[in-house]
Amino acid sequence: MELNSRVPSGPIEHRWDQAKFEMKLVNPANKRKHTILVVGSGLAGGAGAASLAELGYNVKCFCFQDSPRRAHSIAAQGGINAAKNYQNDGDSIYRLFYDTVKGGDFRSRESNVYRLAQISVNIIDQCVAQGVPFAREYGGTLANRSFGGAQVSRTFYARGQTGQQLLLGAYQALERQVAAGRVKMFPRTEMLSLVVINGQARGIVTRNLITGKIESYAADAVVLATGGYGNVFYLSTNARGSNCTAIWRAYKHGAALANPCFTQIHPTCIPVSGDYQSKLTLMSESLRNDGRIWVPLKSGDKRSPEQIPESDRDYYLERRYPSFGNLVPRDVASRNAKAVCDEGRGVGETGLGVYLDFSDARQRLGVEGIRERYGNLFDMYERITGEDPYKVPMRIYPAIHYTMGGLWVDYQLMSTVPGLFVIGEANFSDHGANRLGASALMQGLADGYFILPYTIGNYLAANKLDKVQLDFAEFKREEAEVSDMTSRLLAIKGKRTVTSFHRELGKLMWEYCGMSRNAKGLEFAAGKIRELHEEYWRNVDVLGGAAEFNQALEHAGRVADFFELAELTCLDAIERAESCGGHFREEYQTPDGEALRDDEHYSYVAAWEFQGLGKAPALHKEPLQFEYVHPSQRSYK
């Protein structure tokens, strides 16, 4: 049955039959009669808002930053994939499709991924036309480099600032529409509730982060482009403001949440240095093109790297995966780094680190050659660690990065709530159990520029949308609930800070639902999370008031949502009794330590439906069918 029905009861399908599908269109004169709310203004949201406005719709765009330029998309460093085959090395749309399905460990939809691969070639043309300064070869052609999980060079890049440059392109397109009066921006505004009327998403409730004012906005459709929920682990590579509140509040209003346990661990992060840290810093995966990863061959070897001869080094990725070497996918590289550190061969003071060594590249390319490719990344590493990576190897260790889970969407990117569309990292759709490097920017721009503008028109043309007013009971009820939650948080006056709760939650998640999981640990974590959540509502201390700029209050609401999402994540990980991609259950692995999938029982998307506070969520299963890339044991050897 269709998951888009209000209360699905059995197996679900993703509602796409190319032979029967006919896209309905909105008359150009009618587009200006429709209002669309876009929540989030990063790559997906900014591109989507700009494109919808360009088509003629009235758009209201919301972000909690002071400017769309502050979106976390700027942190994407390494590049964006596209099947252009400029290097003439055997790439194709099919190869990108194949690599993505395989990289996701056969837990993604073929139809969505193939569309993504097709659109990828257009994204580059779009961005070049916007003036994005991609790296170029000496003759002027666009340059490419390789990334993990692929044996071709298909990644376009702008030094180590690809996300920032792409975001500036989307921002310029967005600001053009702001100037034309077709987009109205609402910065420093956070969505705190979804308004559903007659089963359709018709608006949102927000809080002005400067004044504290609670306000409602009505529309014909709502788009969520609010990024991932990696900060449920407290320490992650995400910006400190990144959170799950928008998708979680939508989940509690009927939008199914899919595969929350599919969280990605990125292998090249600067190691944790102390409890004082509030976030982690990523070193781009592109560094694995020229850097070689190794650890001492013997446990307990604490010599400095220059004192360890080649004979005493273990280039473990090159040894275990000769075909891909240091360019294995992120989940494989991360698990192997953890394994060698667990053996006592990790480097640095904590022993939780491996070397990323550029000495061979320095001999091959020279210092200036390395500086040309990675200069800003090397500078960032030196500023943070005080070590010069041109002279000594970088130290890296895996960290929470991207979330493949998110709100369930169909092929048209619409959630189980009609009229609620979800794009970019906020949805679950394209990456399965593991995202390949340089695919997040590709998905965000594909969703925003090329898919959403057409599928949302199909929804508007096919559905009768009665006029709604802000004085409707549904808006007043949601405003009252938002105000009540704010008042409850401020009234607790406990003895612990919000941050102390968030840090403790994050440690539980990292320890028991992080790089490796097992049933006993997950059950323990779920119980402890429930206990900690109950204490949170008794003992948290939120300073300040509601009618003012109050970052403690913002954080408090987001952490309250993180607690509930964390419990669901553990439940999802318990339910999926297999290993696949970033979800590694210790009970299910091959004799040589690789992920052991169970395609007979778990080849499905797990879509969870909210049943009410204090009640267990309902699990719905969307079967995954593979016609072109048949599931097999994933091997990079």
N, C-alpha and C positions, 0 to 999 in steps of 0.2 A: 504494500500500500504506500501511498505517497506520504513522505514525512511532512509535507506542507499542509496536511490536514491538521486540525487543531489538536487531536489527541490520538496519535498513531498507536497501534497496538501490536504490530508484528514487524516482520522484516520490511525494510524500506528500500526504495529505489531513488536514484538521483534525478528522475524526471527529465530524461533527454532521449529523444528518438529523432535522429536527424531526418529520417524519411518522412516523419509526420509534422515536424516543427515548422511553423510559419511565423516569422517575426512581424508583429503588428507595429505600425508606425504612428507617431503623433504628428498631425498637421503642423507645419511651421507656425501658423497663426495661433494655434492652440498651445504651443509650448510655453509661450509667455504667460499663459493662464495658470500654469502649474508652479508650485513652490516645492523645492527639495532642500532638505536639511542635510548637510555633510558635516559629520562630527570627526574632526581630525584634519590636519592640513599638511601632513608629511607628503611623501612621494605619491602614495595612493590617493589620499584625500585631496591634496592640492591638484594633482592631475585630473581627478574626477570632477572636482568643483569647477575647474577652468574649462574642461571639455563640455560639461553640462551647460554652463553659461554660454559658451561659444555656440551651442546648438539653439539657444534661445530661452532656456528655462530660467526661472528666478531661483537663485541659490543663496542660502544662508550657510556660512561656513564657520565652525566653532573650533577654537583651540585653547588649551589652558596655558600655553606659552604667551609671551608678549608679542610674538611675531611668528608667522609660519616658518620663517627661516630657522627657528629654534627646534624644529621637529627632530626626533631622534634619527631620522633618515640620514642626517649629515654624518653620522658615525660610521656608515658603511664605507669602507676604505678601498677594498681591493678591486672591484669591478662589477660589470654587468654582462651576463651571457647573451649571445645571439648567434644563431646558426648561419652566419654570413659566409663561412669558409674562405675568408680572405687569405688565409695561410696556405690554402690548397693542400691541406693535410688530411682530407677525408671526412671533414665535418659535413653535416646535412641536418635538415629539420628532423628527419627520422633519428639520427644519431643523438641529437640533443634530447629528443623525446625518450629514447631508449636509456640514455645515461640518467635522466631524471627519474624515470620509473624504477630503474635498478637502484639508483642511489637512495631512493625512498624506501628501499627494501620491500617493494611490491605491496605497499599499503596506500597507494594513491590511485586516483581514477585515471584510466587511460585517456578518456575524452578530454578532461580538463588539461592534462599535461600536453597532449598533442596540440591543442589550441594555443597553449602558452608557447610551445616551440615555434608554431607558425607565426605568431604575432611578434616573436623576438626580433625578426629581421626588420620589421617596421619601426620598432622602438628606436633603434639606432638612427635611422633616417630622421625620425621625429626630433630626437635630441640634437643631432648635428644641425638640423635646420634652426633649432633654438639657440645655437651657438655654444653648446656644451663643449669645452675644450678637451676632447679626448686626445690621448697620446697618439702621435703619428710617427710613421717611419720617415727616414731621411727624404724619401721622394714625395712625401705628403699624404700617402695613404694611411688609413687608420691602423694603429698597431693592435696586436692581440697578445695575450699571454695565457698560460694554462692555469687551471685551478684543480683542486682535489676532486677525484671521482671521474675525471675525463682524461682521455689520451690525445686530445686535440687542443689547439689554442683557439678558444672562442670567446675569451673574456676581454671586453673593451674596458679601458680604464683611463682615469685622469690622475696620474701619479698615485698618491695614496689618499685622494680626496674625492673619489668617484661619487659617493653618496651626496656630498655637499654640492658638487657641481651639477648633478642631476636635479637636486632639490632647487637650486637657483634657477634652473630652466623652468621647472614647474611653477616656481614662485613668480617668475616674470609673466608666465601665461595667466596665472591667477590674478596678479595685480592689474594686468590689462583689463580683465573682466571687472575687477573692483572699480577701476577708473571709468569703465563704460556703464556702471550702475547695475550690472546684472549679477554681481556677487556682493553680498554684504558680509564683512568679516566681524566676528565676535571674539577677539582675543581675551585672554584671562577669564575664560568662561568654561566651566566644567559641566558636562552632562552627568546628571545624577539619577535620572529615571527616564524610562520610555513610556509614552502614552499610546495605549492600544484602544481603539474605538471600533466596535463591531468587527473585531477580529483582525483589524488592519492597523499597521503602525501609522499614526497620524501626528506625532509630535514628540517633543522631549521636554524635560524639566531640567533647568540648569541653575548653577550658583555662580554669581559674579564673584570672582576671587578677590577683587579689590574692595567691593562694598559689602559683600555677603548677601546681596539680594537674590531671592529665589524667584525665577521667572520661567514662563512657559512659552513655547514656540510651536505653532501648528504648521502642517505641511501635507502634501499628497504622498510623500515618500521620505524615508529616513535612510541615510547611508552612514554606516560606522566604518571608520578608517583609523582606528585608535591604537594600532600596533599590538605587540605581544605582552605576555604576562610573566616574563622571566624574573621580574623582581619579587615574585612570590618566594624566591630563594634568598632574598635579601641581597647577598653579594652576587652580582651578575655583571655582564658587560653593558647592560641597558642603562640609559640615562636614569637618574634618580627619580624623575617624575613619571617614568613609564609605569603603567598600572593596568589593572583588569576591570576597573569599575564600570566602564561603558558596556563592555560585553557581558559582564556579570549581571548588571541590572537588567539588560535585555534578556539574559537567560531566565531570570526570575519573573519575566513577563511573557514567557512562552517560547523563546528562541532556544532550540536545542544546542548544546555545547558538545563538540566532537573531539575525540581523541586527546583529552587534556594531558595524558601522561606522555605524549610525544613531545618532549622538550629536548632541544639540541645542546650538546656540550661542545664548545669550540676549543680546539686543541692548542691554539697559539695565543694564550693570554698571559700577561705578566703575573707571576705567582703572588698569592696573598702574602702580605708582609706583617699584618697585625690586626688585632680586633678593632682598632680605631677606624679601619676602612669602611666606607659606605658603598663603594662600588669598585669594580675591577676594570682594567684597561686592556683592550684587545690589541694585539698585533696582527695586522692583516694576514689572511691565509696566503696572499700572493707571495709572501716571504718564503713560503715552502718551495717556490720555483727554483730559488738559488741557494737557500739555506739547507744544510744537512742536519738532521735530527739524530742525536746520539746521547748515550749515557756511558759511564764507566762499565767495563766488562765485569768487574768484581764488585760484590756488595761491600759497602762501607768505605769505598775508595774516595777520600776527601781531598785529594790533590787538586790544585787549580788546573783548569783545562789545558793550559799550555804545557803542563808537566806530564800530561797523560799521552803516551805515544799511541800511534794508530793501532798497534797490536793490542792495546788495552782498552780500546773503544768498541762499543757495540752500536752500530748504525742499524737499530733494530727494525725500523720500517723497511729499509732497503733489503735487509736480510729476510724478513718474513714475506714481503710483497714485492718481489723483483720486477714485476710488470709495471707497477705504479709507484713503488718506492715511497718517497716522502709526499707524494700527491694522492695518497689514499683518501677516501672521504673522511669527513670530520669525526663521525662516530667511531670509525675504526682507529684513526690516529689517537683519539682521546682515550679509548679503552686501553690501547697499548701503552700509552704514557702512564696511566694509572698502574698498569700491571708491573712495569719495570720499577716504579717508585715503591709499590707494595713489596717488591723483592729486596728493597734496601739499596737500590742503585740510583735513587733520585739525587739531584744536585741542589746546591744552595743550603742555607742554614736549616731550613725545615725538612729538607729531603724531598719536598714536593715540587719538583721541577726537572726539566730535561733541557739539554742544550740545543739551540738552533744556531748553527755554526756557519759563518760566511767566509771562512778562510780559503776554501777552494774557489769560491766565486771571486774573492779578492784577487787571487792569482790570475783568474781567467779574464775578469772584466776590468780590474783595477778599481781603486777606491772611487774614482770619478764615475765609472760605469755603475757601481752600486748606488752612489749618491744620486745619479740621474734617475734610477728606477725607484729607489726607496728612501730618498733623503729625508723627507718629512717624518717617516715612520722611525727611522734611526734616531732623529733628533728627539722625537717624543719619548722613545725608550730611554735615552740618556738623561732627559730631564726628570723622568720618574725614578729611575734606579741609580743614577749617578755613575753608570758604567758606559763606556764607549763601545758600542757593538761593532765598530769598524776594527777594533783591536781585540776584543774578547767576545766569546759567543753570547748571544742572548740566552736568558733563562725563561722558559715558558712552562705553563701547566694548564690543563683544561679548566674551563669555567662555563657556567650557564650562559647561553647566548640567545638563540632564536627559539620561538615556540611554534612547532608545526600544528599543534592543536589550536582550536578556536571555534567560533560559532559555525555550526553546520550551514552550508549553503548548497543550493542546487547548481546546475550548469549555468544558470543565469545570475548567479551570485546572490540569490535571494534566500533569506533564512526561513525557518519554519513559521515566522510571523509574516504574512503577506505585506509587502510594502517596506519591509526592513531588509536592506541590502548591506552586505558586509564585504569589504575589500581589503587587500593587502594582508599583512600578518594577522589581522583580527579574525580572518576566516581560516578554515582548516584545509583548503581545497587542493593544493597542488603538490605538496612535498612529501606526503606519506609519513613515514616514521623518521625521516632524516632529510634535511635540506642540504643540497649540494651548494658549495660556495658560489657566490655571484648570481644566485637565483632569486634572492629576496628583492633586489632592485628590479629585476626582470618582471617578477610577478606584480609588484606594486604598480609599475607603470603600465603593464598590460591591462590590469584590472581598471585603473583610473582613466587612461587615455582611450583604450580600444574596446573594452567589453561593457563596462557599466553604462556608458552613454546610450548604448543600443538596447541592452536588456531592460533598463529602467523604463525606456520608452515603450517597450512591449508590455510591461506591467501597467503603465498608465493608460495605454490605449485599450487594454483588454478588461479593465475593471471600472465599475461605476463608483466614483468617489464623491460622496455627499459632502457638502460644505460643513466644516467644523469650526467652532468658535472657542476662544480661550476661556469663556465662562462655562463651558460644558463641565458636567460633574466629573468626568474622567480626569480632566486637567486639574481641577481643584483637589481631587483625592490624591493625585500623585504629588502635588505641591505640599499637601499636608503631611504626607508620609516622609518626604525629604526633610521638611522642617522638624518633624518629630525625631528623626534619626539624629539630626544635628543637635537638637536639645538634649537627647539622651547621652550622647557622647560628652557634651560639655558638663552635664550634671553629675557624672560619676565621681570625679574628684578623688581618684585613687592615689596610689603611691608609686606607680611605675610609668615610665615614659612610653609613648607609642613606639619609639625606636627600639627599646629593650624587648618589647613583645615581637616586633618585626624581626629582629636579629635572632631571637630564640626560635621563631617559626622557620626562618631560613635555614638555620643549622639542622633542624629536624628534617627538612625537605632535602637538603644536600646529603645528609648522612644516610637517609633511608629511601629516598626517592630520586637520587641523583644519578651518578654515572653507572651504578649497578644497584639492583633492587632484589629483594627476595620476599617471599610471602610473610615470613615472621616479622621482618623489619617493617614492612608496609603496614601490617596490622598494628604493630606497636606505634608507628608514627601516626596513624589515623586516630588512635585512642588518645595519644598525647596532644595532638592538635585540637581535638574536641575539648580536652581539659583546659588547655591554654586559651582557647576561644572563650570558654565560660569565664575564666579568670579575667580576660580582657574586658568583658562587659561589667565586671565588678571592681576592677582595680586599676584601670588606665587613668592617667591624669592628662587631660587635654587643656592646655593653657589658653587664655584669651577668650574672645567672644565670637558670636556668630556674625554680627554686623560689622565686620572689619576684615582687613587682609590678615589671614590666619593660616599659616602653613602647617602648623600643628594639627589644626582641624582638617585640613585637606588630607594630610597623611593618615590621620585617624580613620577617616572614612574608607580610604583605599586599603588600609591594613585589615579593617573589618571584612572587606570583600576578599582579600587574600586568604584569610582564615578559611572561609567557606570554599573557595576554589581549591585550596590545598587539600582539604579533606576529599573533595571530588577527584582530584588528581590521584591521590593514593588509592581510592576506590577503583578508578579506571585501571591503574597499574596492577591491582590485585586481580581484577577481572580478566585481564589479558595475560593468560598463563602461557606465554611464549616470549622469545626475544626477537626483536626486530628494530633495526636502526638505533635511534637514541634510547629506546626502551630495552634495557638489557636485564633480563631476569636471570639471576645466577643459577637457578635450577634448570635453565634451558639453554645449553650451549654445546657446541660440537666438541669432540675430543681435543682439538687444538685451540679451543677458547673463542671461537667465532659465534655470532648470534645464530640461534637455532629457531627458525620460524615454524609455526604450525599452520600451514595453509588450509588444512582440512577443517579446522575449528575456528580460526581467527582471521580469515581473509575477509574482513569487513571493516567498515567505519563504525566506531562506537559513538552513538549519538545519545547524549543524556538529556532527559526531560525533567525539569523542576516539578516536584509534586507538592511543594508547600514546606514551610519552615518545620523542622523537626521530623520530616518524612524522608525516606530514602528515595533518591531520584530513580526514574524509570529508564532502563537501557533499551535502546532501539538499535537495530543492526542493519546497515546498508551493505548488502553483499557486493564485493568487488569482483568484477569479471575482466579477464585478460584475454584479448583476442589476438594481439600483435606481439606483446612481450610476455612470454610465458614465464611464470615464476620458477626460479631455480635457486640453488644455494648461491648466495652472493659471494663472488670471489674476486679479489684484486691481486691475486698471486701470479 
